[in-house]
Amino acid sequence: MKKDPTWPALKPRQEPMPSMVFHRAIWGKVHGANSDFRWIARSEACKADDGLARDLLLGSEDTPPAGKLYFWRSFSHGGKLTAYVAGTAYLSRAVDATGRKDFLEKQLLELDAEYPAAAAALLGLPETAAWTDDIWWVQSQPLDWSRHETVLTINGQRSLDPSQLAQAIQNGLDALKAISTEELEEFYARLLAGERPACLRQRSPLSAEALAALLLPLDRALADTLSMAGWIPSQRYELEELGKRWDIIVLPESARLPALSIPALEKMEQAKLFVQALQEQNPRLLAGETSPESANESFSDFEPIEAQPVQDEASNNEPVLGQETAHLPDNYHLRDPNWPILPDARLAITPPTKDASERMRLFHHFASAVDQRVLKASVLKDLQPPLTELPEAEALQLCSWVTQVEKTQKPHYADQQQWHLKLDLLKAIAWILAPSICVEKGFSVPIDDRLFYYAPALITRSKEFEERWNSAKEKSPDELAKTIRDCLSNTETGYKI
């Protein structure tokens, strides 16, 4: 079969791709034992612990399916991908010491995140489809399961064969034919709009091949970070809670989903193109959106003012929905409406100096973080008198960030009013801490209603603020700064408008 490496989720990848060594682990209950859920067996090098078991929860897990379900998890640490876990879950035949049964047993395939997630999932998830409890059932009886550390050792090292990837892609694309076009389009629209979890409804658990193939049309920077649950074996679950662990969830046909949001509707054309490419098995339909050439063009359009090729090591975005993500290049496709909303996106603005204060690093983080449009009230309350103007070097850098953000085109998915609010807050901070430079640079002053949205306590007395402003704006920079400071100091909480 002809090898086709052109799906976006597989680019770029090392050729030839090395063998994918994996480790195996089993989580469940031991037949006849008094112990609760535990690790029953695992490879010696497997990193599976109780924390991983919690990360893999699928709701109340009180309704195991008739067959198997599959799941996929991506893990990272410090913003760097570290591991993938492919897994299968099924009805356990164990009965514990009290006579309880119908548990969910899980088997995991763990491998390092050295490969595209789509490639690892396409090979790894079908590998787990043949796994049964035979690997541990007979061996479990002689062991003392009253000890928490008791675990069977799975011997031998196994690996996935990358030479089978082309066939795995074909199998995955064929498996997706069972899903209706409408369901797939709505699913991708929700996913591209940033909804977590993005849900897909089916009559039964999604097959291993189909679940993995969902990643293929996505840009690799997104695909590598996603976690997918091919079914929720639970009568009781909360989507919001599940969304903290799972980005993609397959639900029963009877599940009720909200109508498509406006952001999802805006992504529908891109979603339809994804589905068309999958159904026609033609990744070249996506080449105009996701080719390396178009990626380079999008990045080069974003050269910042005075930008330096230095990474801000102290800048640390909080992960979305509790999940850390791989660091993206600054200005990563922010102007291209055909690209999805990606977590951890940042503007390419000049980094702070190596000896910058913690406060300057915080302001840089706020200025560069695309998805951070407001500041915590605790930060604003620190801008209280007595305050001295920043040293000239820091004042110039702060004002430079304001200029760079102002001259950067708004990301295609950012709300116009929210984006102006972010800029207004930056300007307000500059006027408070560097009023002389603001006057020298001729900065406009953020005096419109956007600041009142941010400080709801002022909405009912905006006229009073306008009167104070009109009397202050003809005075010194210090007077201007004091007026803005008074506005922000009344903020109790920050929220998006």
Salt bridges, closest charged atoms under 4 A:
ASP4 OD2 - ARG284 NH1 3.97
GLU15 OE1 - LYS3 NZ 3.39
GLU15 OE2 - ARG13 NE 2.95
ASP36 OD1 - LYS29 NZ 3.62
ASP50 OD2 - HIS148 NE2 3.35
GLU61 OE2 - LYS106 NZ 2.60
ASP62 OD2 - ARG236 NH1 2.89
ASP96 OD2 - LYS29 NZ 3.10
ASP96 OD2 - ARG100 NE 3.00
ASP112 OD1 - LYS47 NZ 3.88
GLU127 OE2 - ARG158 NH2 3.20
ASP133 OD2 - ARG93 NE 2.73
ASP134 OD1 - ARG93 NH2 3.49
GLU149 OE2 - ARG147 NH2 2.88
ASP174 OD1 - LYS177 NZ 3.54
GLU183 OE2 - ARG201 NH2 3.46
GLU195 OE1 - ARG190 NH1 3.58
ASP224 OD2 - ARG220 NE 2.81
GLU241 OE1 - LYS244 NZ 3.30
GLU241 OE2 - ARG245 NH1 3.83
ASP247 OD1 - ARG196 NE 3.44
GLU253 OE2 - ARG203 NE 3.51
ASP312 OD1 - ARG361 NH1 3.35
ASP312 OD2 - HIS364 ND1 2.82
GLU318 OE2 - LYS376 NZ 3.92
ASP330 OD1 - ARG346 NE 3.54
ASP344 OD2 - HIS327 ND1 3.64
ASP371 OD1 - ARG373 NH2 3.89
GLU406 OE2 - LYS427 NZ 3.01
ASP424 OD2 - ARG450 NE 2.76
ASP448 OD2 - ARG450 NH2 2.86
GLU464 OE2 - ARG461 NH1 3.78
ASP486 OD2 - ARG468 NH2 2.57
ASP486 OD2 - LYS482 NZ 3.33
GLU492 OE1 - LYS381 NZ 3.90
